[in-house]
Amino acid sequence: MVIAETIEEFQKAKKGLKGSIGFVPTMGALHQGHLSLIQQAKKENDHLIVSIFVNPTQFLEGEDLDAYPRREEADRKICELAGVDILFMPTIGQMYEKDELCIGAPAIRGYILEGEKRPGHFDGMLQVVMKLLNLSGATRAYFGKKDAQQLALISQMVKNYFMDVQIVPCEIVRDEKGLALSSRNVYLSEEEKERALSLSRALKRATKMVMAGELDVETIKKEMMQILLETDSVEYIAIVDRAFNALEKVEIGNSIILVAAWVGKPRLIDNIWI
């Protein structure tokens, strides 16, 4: 495995790759969810690139940039064992200069739900993802469905800018009790982990209601809220179509049910695609 820390090292290493390239961009602190993306990319491509970069432009003032978990040595070992060809670990100075062109998230879909709670977050996310996709020359890039709104906006960016890369959505990975895996889960105490399960329980309850024929969005959201009272604070419950338009009735095969809530220190998100 080649570890590249500069743009020049990365481009030199990439010249030796022939055939399709699978790319998994991450912010490190790799867990089984990341590993599932890496394994799928490895299986579906001739070569595999992983990046680790904690992107400062997608953190807002007061958020946990400095506290974001970092485990570089462990991450390197995980990538090596997973058969990664190139691990790209650039510095902020490599990725950004002082006076840059900026990419803006769409005015509507970029400023609802996660975008409403974290205004400007998606601008920074899209900026760095475009940089990484362009640098990687990837045939396919792999993103988890857990960050569903992020996934939708990246797909829109690729479409709007005519980028020659396939965005591959990957299923959410959960622990044995159903908690969606996240690097921020390390901040949860055992008691908080139990309460955090209310997110997946609320989503399961919503799924059962839909399967039983209940399609009214407000009815489903009220039922979910009763379960989510176990969290410290609920930021939103939303039911949207795959393009993130609000729905009054669930459209089977075209809906996503999303939740965001605080449990202890971390802010947790989860969703299910119906």
Residue, then its C-alpha position, 0 to 999 in steps of 0.5 A: m500500500v502506498i501512503a501519499e501525503t502530498i498531491e504530488e505523491f498521490q498523482k505519482a502513485k496513481k499513474g501506475l494504476k490501470g483499469s477501474i478505480g474505486f474510491v472511498p473518501t473518509m474523515g478517518a476513525l474508521h469503523q465497520g461501516h467504512l470497512s464495508l464501503i472499502q470492501q465493496a469498492k475493492k470487489e467492484n474495481d481493479h484498484l482501490i483508493v481511500s482518502i482520510f482528511v478531516n475537512p475543516t470547511q464543513f465544520l461550523e463555528g463551535e462544532d467538534l473539528d478539534a475533538y473529531p476522533r483521529r486514529e491515524e495508525a489504526d486507520r493505516k493498518i485497517c486500510e493495509l489489511a483491506g487491500v487498499d492500493i493508495l491511502f491519501m492523507p493530505t494536510i489542510g495546506q495541501m487541499y486548500e489555499k487562502d483565496e479559493l473558488c467556492i462551491g455552493a449547495p443548492a438553495i433549497r435542498g442544501y438548506i433543509l434538515e441538516g442544512e438548516k441545522r448546520p448552514g454552510h456545512f454542505d458548501g464545505m462538504l461539496q467543495v472537498v468532495m469535488k476536489l477529491l473526486n477530481l484528484s482520484g480520477a475514480t471510476r466509482a466513488y462509494f458513500g454510505k446511505k446514513d448521510a442520505q442528504q449528503l449522498a443526494l447532494i453529491s449525486q446532484m453535483v456530479k450530475n450538474y457538473f457533468m463529472d465522469v464518476q459513478i456515485v455508489p450508495c451503500e447500505i447503513v451498517r449497524d451494531e448487533k443491537g441496531l445502532a447505526l455505526s458512527s465515528r462519534n459513537v465513541y462518545l456515548s456511555e453505555e447508558e447513552k448507547e441504550r437510549a440512542l437505540s431509540l433512533s433505530r426503534a423509531l425507524k422500525r416502528a415507522t416501517k411497520m406502520v407503512m407495511a400495515g398500510e399507514l402512509d400519512v406522514e404526520t401520523i407516522k411522525k407523531e408515533m416516532m416522536q413518542i419513541l424518540l423522547e428517550t433522547d435528550s433532544v430531537e432536532y427533526i423527524a422528516i419524511v421526504d422523497r429521494a430528491f428530498n422534497a417533503l411528502e404528505k404521504v409516503e411513496i413506497g419505493n421513493s421515500i426516506i425517513l430521517v431522524a436527528a437527535w442528541v444523546g449525551k455529547p454526540r448529535l446522531i442521525d439515522n434513516i431508512w429508505i422505504 
